[in-house]
């Protein structure tokens, strides 16, 4: 968000690739940008057969309070 707000050019594909490679090496590493990466995977129809699935725990869920703390607001009720 800092880079976007301050108009700093970033090679996002490289950043995301490095993060995914780190997550592959380190079992305890949490992948950032989960929603963004999920959208890419869906858009490009990346096969997920045989992938491990971990159920989302309530502690991981985001609610309105979390979004408000990040400075995000609803637009048109979404």
C-alpha positions in Angstrom: 0.0 0.0 0.0 2.9 2.4 0.8 4.3 2.0 -2.7 0.9 2.5 -4.4 0.1 5.5 -2.3 3.5 7.1 -2.9 3.6 6.2 -6.6 6.7 4.0 -6.2 7.2 1.7 -9.2 7.4 -2.0 -8.1 7.8 -5.2 -10.1 4.8 -6.9 -8.3 5.2 -10.2 -10.2 8.8 -10.4 -8.9 7.7 -9.5 -5.3 4.9 -12.1 -5.3 7.2 -14.8 -6.9 9.8 -14.2 -4.2 7.2 -14.5 -1.4 5.8 -17.7 -2.9 9.3 -19.2 -3.2 10.0 -18.3 0.5 6.7 -19.9 1.5 7.6 -23.0 -0.4 11.0 -23.3 1.5 9.7 -22.4 5.0 6.8 -24.4 6.2 5.8 -21.7 8.9 6.0 -18.8 6.5 2.6 -17.1 6.0 1.9 -16.0 2.4 0.9 -12.3 2.2 -1.4 -11.1 -0.6 -3.6 -14.2 -0.3 -6.6 -12.6 -1.9 -4.6 -11.2 -4.7 -2.8 -14.4 -5.4 -6.1 -16.4 -5.2 -7.6 -14.1 -7.8 -4.6 -14.7 -10.1 -4.9 -18.4 -9.6 -8.6 -18.3 -10.5 -8.1 -16.0 -13.5 -5.3 -18.1 -15.0 -7.1 -21.4 -14.1 -4.0 -22.8 -12.4 -4.7 -26.5 -11.6 -5.0 -27.2 -7.9 -5.3 -31.0 -8.1 -3.3 -32.6 -5.3 -2.8 -29.4 -3.4 -3.0 -29.4 0.4 -6.1 -27.6 1.8 -6.1 -26.0 5.2 -9.4 -24.9 6.6 -9.8 -21.3 7.6 -9.9 -20.8 11.3 -12.1 -18.1 12.9 -8.9 -16.4 14.2 -7.8 -15.8 10.6 -11.1 -14.2 9.4 -11.2 -10.5 8.7 -14.0 -8.4 10.0 -15.1 -4.8 9.7 -13.0 -3.7 12.7 -9.8 -5.1 11.0 -10.5 -3.3 7.8 -11.3 0.0 9.6 -8.0 -0.3 11.5 -6.2 -0.6 8.1 -8.0 2.6 6.9 -10.2 0.7 4.4 -13.9 1.7 4.0 -16.9 0.3 2.3 -17.8 1.8 -1.0 -21.4 1.3 -2.3 -22.0 -1.2 0.5 -19.2 -3.6 -0.7 
